[in-house]
Amino acid sequence: MLKTFRIGGIHPPENKLSSGKKITLLPVPKQVVIPLNQHIGAPAIAVVKKGDDVKVGTLLGKAGGFVSANIHSSVSGKVNKIDNALDSSGYRRPAVYIDVEGDEWEESIDRSNTILKECTLSSKEIIDKITEAGIVGLGGATFPTQVKLMPPPGNKAEILLINAAECEPYLTADHTLMLEKGEEVLIGISILMKAIQVNKAIVGIENNKKDAIVHLQKLSVNFPGIEVLPLKVQYPQGGEKQLIDAILRRQVKSGALPISVGAVVQNIGTSYAVYEAVQKNKPLIERVVTVTGKAVSNPSNLSVRIGTPISHLIEAAGGLPEDIGKIIGGGPMMGKALINTEIPVIKGTSGILLMTRKESERKPVYNCIRCAKCVNVCPMGLQPTQLMTVTEFSNWDLAEKLHITDCVECGSCSYTCPSNRPLLDHIRLGKGKVLGIVRSRKT
């Protein structure tokens, strides 16, 4: 029997419309806008100025703290300006505007197709290279990778878990990456194992990706310590705590990190980025993005330079449908609506979902009928209906006691509610408020 996590979860329609579509290289635009904050933590600090010439891989921003990440140029050309630009949340934040001139790369980057398997670097040297390359978690959270690889004192990694679940409906970027770059992914996993000094890694792949499972299982024979494990299809299995429960049957306590149960979790896309950083000296300057939707004429998996306007991706997938209602950055469950099509692709952009007006219409909201469906599907064992109520009444003390900050914002509660109540919308607001209160106590 296939494993899955034990608390809550749902199985929405998968709609993997771009499954089977090979990765297509998107042409470089005439200008890119590269935000200096593409990760959880402190924004990077610009180290270039207007008029500077840059190459592909040139450092643009230096990490602004321990939890931060370097930012590199994804193109060659001239810095037009450093100014605020709209990000996916609708706020204006500092970014580097670069006018593209040719495609000249930093000489240190290995652009050959040769696969380099052997890594002779020490754990510290690997982590240093990952830090320099600005690698972050590519599953959406964008947590700086080097921080995860350096457990706090008193904690020891026992096992590396690789999140290849890609449980979010519509998205197929990770699936396609495993099929086309399987060996490089496994080398990246071996490098991560060496970085945290463990001899065991498990790659969890949901069972709706049988071709990827078979492909990686065949390849993994040549990689000691790496196991490829099929998982039952269950959303949100890509969450760290859910993946740990599914594979290891260990529960991470409220407020604790995965390392507290001996696990380090990395995304499959991050593993590939680590391979490129350590073996090819290539910073994180491009990624695979799924562009999809039921009304999209050519659902695609695109290899895209960071900073490319999403309008270019949409055009490559056939253009905006006539009856477009909403453009989502990410998938339908955890993604967020974008306010225009000039927002740039960043490190955490896993997908662009185009929804028609009918699909994106909100249904009438009714009173809670106390059915407890939201409680039953919550993967964190929370009480979403109560959390929505305490948020509406600004009862932040009670919200904290009810562990609102444990919410992983998966949207299972809103999805299953027969009264169409916007549970996640309210919980997100309440969670943000409570996190602000908690941080203020520490200052």
N, C-alpha and C positions, 0 to 999 in steps of 0.2 A: 504494500500500500504506500502510495506517495506521501511524503511528509508535507506539512504546512503548519502555520502558526495556530495556536490553540484558542485564542481569544478573539471573537468577532470576525469581521471580514465579509466581503461581498464578492459577487462575480458579475460585474456589468458586461454588456456586449463588448467583445474584444475589438471589432472594427479595425483589424490590422490591414488596412487597404493598401499600404505600401510594402507589405511583406513580399519578398521575392524580387523587389526592385533593387538593382545593384547601386552602389555608391557612385554618384555622378559628381565630377569636379565642377564647381560653380566658378565662372570667370571672375577675375578680380574687378571690383568696381572702380570708378574714377576717383572716389574719395571714400575713406573709412572714418568712422567716429569710434574711438576706442576709450570707453569709460575707465577711470582709474579705480573704480570700486566694482569689481566683478566677483566678489567673494564675501563670505561672512567675515566680519572683523574690520579692522581699521583700513581705510582706503590707502592705496599706494600714493607715494609722493612723487610728483613729476620730476624727472631729471633731464628733460629736454625743454626747449623753448621755441617760440615762433621763428621760422626760418631755418631750423636745423634740418640737415639731410639725414635720413634714416634708411636702413635696409630691413629686409625681412629678418626678424629675430633681434633687432636692436632694442635694448632696454629703454622703455619709456617712463616707467614708474617703479620706484623702489618700495618694497614692503614697508608699511607704516607702523609696524609693531610685530609682536610675537605671533598673534593671530592676524595674519595679513598675507598678501601674495604679490610677487613681482608681476608687472604688466609689460608685455613686449609688443613691438610693431609687427603687424601681420602682413605688411606691404613695404615696398620701397618707394621713396619719394621725399617730399618736403613737408615739414610741420607747418600747417596753415595757421593754426591758433590753438591755444588751450582755453577752453571755454566750457560753460555748462551745456549739457545735452540731456534731452529727455531719456529716461531709462524705462524699463518695463513696468515700474510701479507708478509712472506718471510724474515723478519728481525730476527736477533738473539737477544734475550732479556733474562734477568736473570730468572732462574728457579731452583727449588729444585728437584734433582733426588733422588728417594727413591727406595731402593731394598725391595721388599715385603717379609715379614716373617709372616705367619699366617694371622689372621683377628681380631685383638684385638681392641676394641673400648674404647673410653673414658667413664668412668663410669657414667658421668653426662647425657649421651645421653639415652633417653628412646627408646629402640628398640622393644617394644611390639607393637602388632597390635591394641591395645585399642585406640579408637577414643576419644580424649579429647575435648569436646565442650566448656566447660566453661573457660573463661579467666578473672581472677580477677585483672590483672595487670593494672596499670595506663598507660596513653598515653606515658609518658616519659619512663616508664619501658619497654613497648613494643618496642619503638624505640631503646632503649639501647640494647635489646636482638637481634633485627634485625641487629644492627651495629656490635655487637660481632660475629654474625653468618656469616658475610660477604655476606649478601644477595644483589644481583644486579638484574636489570631488565633482565628477561630471554627471552624477545622477540627478542633479538639481539643487542640492544644498550648497554646493560650492565651498565646502569647508577646506581650508588650506591643508593639502595632503601631508606636508612635513610635520604638522602639529600632531596628526593622528599617529605618525610613526615614532613619536617621542613620548611614550607613556609617562604620566606623573610618577614621582618617587613612590615606591611601595607597590607599584602595579607592574605586572609582567605579562607580556603577550604570550598566549599558549597556541593560538591558531589564527590563521588569516581566512576570513570569509569574503568571497567575491560575489557581489550582487549583480547577477545577470538575469534577474527575474523579469525586468521590464514589464511590470504588471499594469502600468498605466495604459488604458485603451488607446488605440490608434498608433502609438509610437513604435517604431521598428528600427531605430538607429543602432541600438546595441545589438539587436538580432543580426542585422546586416554586417556590423563590424566583426562579430564572432565568425561569421561565414567567410568573410574576405580577408581578415587579418588574424586568423586563429592562432597561428604560431607566434606572431609578435605579441599577442595578448598573453599567451602562456609564458613567454619569456619575461614580460612585464610582471606577471604574478610571481615568478621565481625571484625576480629582483626585489619585489616587496617582501617576500619571505625572508630574504637575506637581510633586508633593512631592519626588520623587527626581530630577527634571529629566531624564527620558528621553522620547523621541518614539516609542517602540515598546512595545506590550504584546500578549501572546499569551494568549488564554483557552483552556486545554486542557480539553476535555470528552470523556469516554469515549463511544464510539459507541452505547452502549445508551440514550442520551438524545437521539435524533435530533430530537425536537420542540424541545428546548431549543437544539440546535445551529442548526437552521433559524431559529428565532425570534431568537437573538442575532446571527446572520449578517445577517439583514435589518436589524436595528436598527443594527448596527455600521457600516453604510454612512455614517451621519451622524456617526461618531466617528473622525476621522483618527488613524491609527497603531494602532488596535485590530484585531487579527486573531482570529477564532474558529477554533480548530483541532480537528477530530475526532481522537480517539486510540483506538487499539485497547484493548479491554477487558482489563485486566490488573491484578491486585492485587499490591502496594500502590502503585499509580500516584500516589496522592495525597501520598506522601512527597516532601518538597522535592527531595532528591537524585535520586529516580526521575523526577520531573516534569522536572527540568532535563536529565537524560540523554535522556528521551523527546523533548523539544521541541528542545533546542539541541545535543544530542550532545556535551555537556561533562560531564566527571566531576569531582565535588567531592572533593578529597583527604580522607583520614582526618583528622578533627579540625578540618577547615576549614569555613567558612561559605559559603553560596551566593554571597555578595558576592565571594568570591575568584575566581569565574568570571564576574563581572559581572552576576549575576542577583539580583533581589529577588522573593521569592515571597510572594503573599498569597492567602488563601482567598476564594472568591466571596462568601460570607456577610460576610466582613470588608469587602469592597468596598461592600456595601450599607450596613453600619454606618457606614462612612466618609462615604458620601453623606448619611446622616441627621445625622451629627455636624457636618459642615462646612456643609451647605446648610440644615439644619433646626434646628441648635443642640440636637440631641437626643443625650443620652448613651446609653451602651449599657445599657438597662434592660429589654430584652426580646429574644427571639430565636425562631426557628422550631425546633421539636423534633419529630422523628418518633417516634410511639408505635406499635409494631408487634409482630408475632409470628404464627406459624401458628395459634395458638389464640385470637388476639385477634379479637373480633367486629367491630370497626370500626377497622382500622388508619388512623391519622390523621397529618396534618401540622398542628401546633398553634402558634399565635403565643402565647408564654407570657411573663409577667412574671418577671424574675429573682427568686428567693426563694420561688417557688411550690412547695409540697410535690409530689413526683412522684405521690403518691396521687391528686391532682386530675387529672393528665394520664391516668392509668390509667383512672379513672372515665369520663372523656370518651371514651375509646377502647373502652368497653364493660365495664370492670371486670376484675378478676383472673380468669383462667381457673381452673376448679376444680382442675385437675391442675398448677398452677404449680410449677415446680421451681427457677427462678432468674430474678432480675430483673437485667438488664445495663444499666449506664449506658454508652451508646454502641452500637457494633455488635458482632457476634459475634467478630470477629477481634481487635480492639484494646480493646474495652470491658472494664469490670470489674464483677464482681458487686456488687450493693448489699445492705446488710445489713437495710434496712427501707424502707418506702415514704414515710417522712416526710423523707427527705433532700431538700434544696431544689434546684431547677433553678439552675444557675450559668451563667456566660457560655460555658463549654466544653461544655455539655450538648447534644449533637447528636441524641441519640436515647435512647429507653427500649425495650429489647427484652425481651419476656416469653417465656420458654422453658418448655416442659412438662418434667415429670420425665424422660420418656424422652429428650428432646433434650439435657437438661443432665447426664445420667449420664456419668460418666467411665468409659471402657472399661479393661479390665485392662491393666496395663503389663507389657511383656516386655523382655527384654534387647535391646540394640542389635544389629542384624544386619549392621552396616557396609554398608548399601545406598547411602549417600551421597545419599539423596533430599533430606535437609534442607540439605545443602551446595549441591545443584543449584538449589534454589528460593530460597535466601537472597539478597535483593536487594542486600545489602551485601558479598557475597562472603566471608562468615565461615564458620566451621566449628561449627555449633550443637552437634553431639554432643560435640565436644571441650570447648566452653565449658561445657556442662552438667557434664561430668566434673570440670573444674578447679574449678568452683563447689562441687560436692559435697565435694571435698577441700580447700577453702579455699585454693587455690593462687592468691593474688591477683596475685602478680608475673607468673605465666604468663598469667592471664586478661587482664591489661593488655597484655602483649605480643601476645596474640591479638586485640587490638582489641575487647574486649567492649563498650567504651563506644560503639562505632559501631552497635551493634544499635538498630534503630528500633522494636523490639517489635511487629512486624507479625503475628507468630504463624504465618507461612508454614511454618516448620519443624515446629511441633507439628501443624499441620493435615495435613501430608503424611507424617508418620512412621507406618510400618506397625506399629510396636511400641507405639504410643500413649504414647510417652515424653513427660513434661511438660517439654519442652525450654525453652519460653519462661518457665515459672515459675521454673526454676533460673537462667536467664540474667538475668532481671529482678533477682533477688536479688544475683547476682554483679556485675551492672552497678552497682547501687546501692552496694554495698560498695566497688568500685573507684573510683567517682566520689567517695565520701567520702574515700578515701585520697589521691586526686589533689588534692582541695580542701584537705586538711590540710597538704599540702606547701607550699601558697601562703600559709599563715597564719603 
